[in-house]
Amino acid sequence: MRLLLIHAKTMKYKVTEEVKISVKDPVDEENKWFEFRNILVAFTAVEASDEADPERITDKCVEELLQVNEKIKAERILIYPYAHLFASQLAKPKTAIQILTLVEEKLKDKNIEAYRAPFGWYKEFDIHCLGHPLSESSRIVSLTD
């Protein structure tokens, strides 16, 4: 799994159109803006290698997000599917949705205000990165670590 992490003063997105893939999240609110303040945005690409153990890769991802958030003190976390993170091979859409959903649920189980942008849709977004030394980072989370 690949993560690009941005501590944002503000982040907003809206769904614009569907990606032509077999499985995607249902979306009721096309063209509605979703806005957040003081948020850790986790642009996330789920890789084919993550499919071997979705539960374990989810736990490792949540651990990474919690460690970063402990340092930056964002009030919430947004899991944002982002296949453009140079993954060698992406996971199947169904598995990617499963893993991203589990990440959101496990964060919520730890009393973190967590959200997930829809998978399988193009989205317009606007982000205001805070610009402090820890406001931008990346992680590779793998089953072999």
C-alpha positions as CSV (number, residue, x, y, z in Angstrom):
1,M,0.0,0.0,0.0
2,R,1.3,3.4,-0.9
3,L,0.4,6.6,1.1
4,L,0.9,10.2,0.4
5,L,0.0,12.1,3.6
6,I,-0.9,15.8,3.7
7,H,-1.8,17.7,6.8
8,A,-4.3,20.2,5.4
9,K,-5.8,23.3,6.9
10,T,-8.7,22.6,4.5
11,M,-9.5,19.9,2.0
12,K,-12.6,19.7,-0.2
13,Y,-13.6,17.4,-3.0
14,K,-16.6,16.6,-5.2
15,V,-17.3,13.6,-7.3
16,T,-17.3,14.4,-11.0
17,E,-17.7,11.2,-13.0
18,E,-17.3,7.5,-12.7
19,V,-14.2,5.5,-13.6
20,K,-14.8,2.7,-16.1
21,I,-14.1,-0.2,-13.7
22,S,-16.1,-3.2,-12.7
23,V,-16.7,-2.3,-9.0
24,K,-17.0,1.1,-7.4
25,D,-18.6,2.8,-4.4
26,P,-22.2,3.9,-4.8
27,V,-22.5,7.7,-4.9
28,D,-25.7,9.6,-4.3
29,E,-24.2,13.1,-4.2
30,E,-22.5,13.9,-7.4
31,N,-21.3,17.5,-7.7
32,K,-21.7,18.1,-3.9
33,W,-18.7,19.5,-2.2
34,F,-17.4,17.7,0.9
35,E,-15.3,20.0,3.1
36,F,-12.9,19.4,6.0
37,R,-10.7,21.4,8.3
38,N,-7.5,20.4,10.1
39,I,-7.4,17.0,8.4
40,L,-4.8,14.4,7.6
41,V,-5.4,13.5,4.0
42,A,-4.2,10.0,3.2
43,F,-4.0,9.6,-0.6
44,T,-4.0,5.8,-0.8
45,A,-3.1,3.2,-3.5
46,V,-3.9,-0.4,-2.5
47,E,-1.5,-2.8,-4.3
48,A,-2.0,-6.3,-5.5
49,S,0.5,-7.6,-2.9
50,D,-1.9,-6.3,-0.2
51,E,-4.6,-8.8,-1.3
52,A,-2.7,-11.6,0.4
53,D,-3.7,-10.4,3.8
54,P,-6.2,-7.6,3.8
55,E,-6.7,-7.6,7.6
56,R,-3.0,-7.4,8.4
57,I,-2.3,-4.7,5.8
58,T,-5.2,-2.7,7.2
59,D,-3.8,-2.9,10.7
60,K,-0.4,-1.8,9.5
61,C,-1.9,1.2,7.6
62,V,-3.9,2.2,10.6
63,E,-0.8,2.0,12.8
64,E,1.1,4.3,10.3
65,L,-1.8,6.8,10.2
66,L,-2.0,6.9,14.0
67,Q,1.7,7.4,14.3
68,V,1.7,10.4,11.9
69,N,-1.4,11.9,13.4
70,E,0.1,11.7,16.9
71,K,2.8,14.1,15.7
72,I,0.7,16.5,13.7
73,K,-2.5,16.5,15.8
74,A,-5.1,16.6,13.0
75,E,-8.7,16.5,14.1
76,R,-9.7,14.0,11.5
77,I,-8.4,11.7,8.8
78,L,-9.6,11.3,5.2
79,I,-8.9,8.1,3.3
80,Y,-8.7,9.2,-0.3
81,P,-8.3,6.5,-3.0
82,Y,-5.6,7.6,-5.3
83,A,-4.3,5.0,-7.8
84,H,-1.6,7.4,-9.1
85,L,1.1,6.6,-6.5
86,F,3.4,4.5,-8.6
87,A,2.2,1.2,-7.4
88,S,3.7,-1.7,-9.3
89,Q,0.4,-3.3,-9.7
90,L,-2.9,-2.2,-8.2
91,A,-5.3,-4.4,-6.2
92,K,-8.5,-5.5,-7.7
93,P,-11.2,-2.8,-7.1
94,K,-13.3,-5.1,-4.9
95,T,-10.4,-5.8,-2.6
96,A,-9.2,-2.2,-2.6
97,I,-12.7,-1.0,-1.5
98,Q,-12.7,-3.7,1.3
99,I,-9.3,-2.6,2.6
100,L,-10.0,1.1,2.5
101,T,-13.4,0.6,4.2
102,L,-11.6,-1.5,6.9
103,V,-9.0,1.3,7.4
104,E,-11.9,3.8,8.0
105,E,-13.7,1.5,10.3
106,K,-10.6,0.7,12.4
107,L,-9.8,4.4,12.8
108,K,-13.3,5.0,14.0
109,D,-13.0,2.1,16.4
110,K,-10.0,4.0,17.9
111,N,-12.2,7.1,18.3
112,I,-10.7,8.9,15.3
113,E,-13.0,11.0,13.2
114,A,-12.4,9.3,9.9
115,Y,-13.9,9.6,6.4
116,R,-13.4,7.9,3.1
117,A,-13.8,9.5,-0.3
118,P,-15.6,7.2,-2.8
119,F,-13.6,4.6,-4.8
120,G,-14.1,4.4,-8.6
121,W,-14.9,8.0,-9.2
122,Y,-13.0,11.0,-10.6
123,K,-13.0,13.8,-8.1
124,E,-12.2,17.5,-8.3
125,F,-10.4,18.6,-5.1
126,D,-8.8,21.6,-3.5
127,I,-6.3,21.2,-0.7
128,H,-4.5,23.8,1.5
129,C,-1.4,22.1,2.9
130,L,-0.3,23.6,6.2
131,G,3.4,23.7,5.2
132,H,5.0,22.8,8.5
133,P,8.0,20.3,8.5
134,L,5.7,17.2,9.0
135,S,2.8,18.4,6.8
136,E,3.9,16.3,3.8
137,S,5.1,12.7,3.9
138,S,4.8,9.4,2.2
139,R,4.8,5.8,3.3
140,I,5.0,2.4,1.8
141,V,3.1,-0.1,3.9
142,S,3.8,-3.8,3.1
143,L,3.2,-7.2,4.4
144,T,6.9,-7.9,4.4
145,D,7.9,-5.2,6.9
